[in-house]
Amino acid sequence: MSSRAGETASEAAGVPGAASVERGAQAHVTLLGDFRLQVAGRSVELGTSCRRVVALVCLRGAVPRARAAGTLWPAVADRRAGANLRTALWRVGAVAPQVLRVERGWLELGPGVSVDVRDVAQRALRAQDAADDVADLPRLADADLLPDWDDEWVAEDRERVRQLRLHLLEAVARTLAGRDRFAAAVDLALTALRADPLRESAHRTVIAVHLAEGNVAEARRAFAACRALLHAELGVEPSAATAALVATPVRALTVS
């Protein structure tokens, strides 16, 4: 949806003159861990309702005003929810008018607003490019989406974001192993495994990185640890895909 004809949040909520405050400043929203809004490199404090409006639009993209009000205030009448939304928009527009825009009854992010979750999603789709800069990736193991929020709509997005984070860590680890950057590869692989010890694809990534480096004994130890954990916690054996990783080097050693 084009935002050229849209209003800023402050204009839509009737805040005279507020749209001129830091209109051109770049904004960044952090949702992994604690909510944080930065405008032109400075933190901007928002109240609870304002943070939730911004977070909803960051996660869901363009949202109809009525749906946003119903999602954020499901336990109150529609009229009251709409009033709550107008107040939140007014407050956001008063301190950071460039963050949200309203167009034809829809809410969307303002142009140039970046969001850490969207960055993770893009990097997960471009693992080879993401492997060029891995300095910040280990923090993703512990960076849950807004972990202290208990809103039902946040819970729906939390698992989606968790999967994106883990896929990113695993994909970049494999890419790095293919570039012979084994120290960084095994670090990211083990980071993904620490984030979810029962995730078999994370175990496979650890095993695959060890094999790529020629460490067959390390790969077999990693497989044994995976097998013991899955058996103890879930009562199952590793999948055929996981077992096949160590079967090939074992056969090769036997033949030689």
Helices and strands as residue ranges (DSSP letters): E 7-8, H 9-12, G 18-20, E 27-30, E 36-39, E 42-43, H 48-60, E 63-64, H 65-72, H 78-95, E 100-103, E 106-109, E 113-115, H 116-125, H 127-130, G 137-141, H 152-178, H 182-195, H 200-212, H 216-234, H 240-255
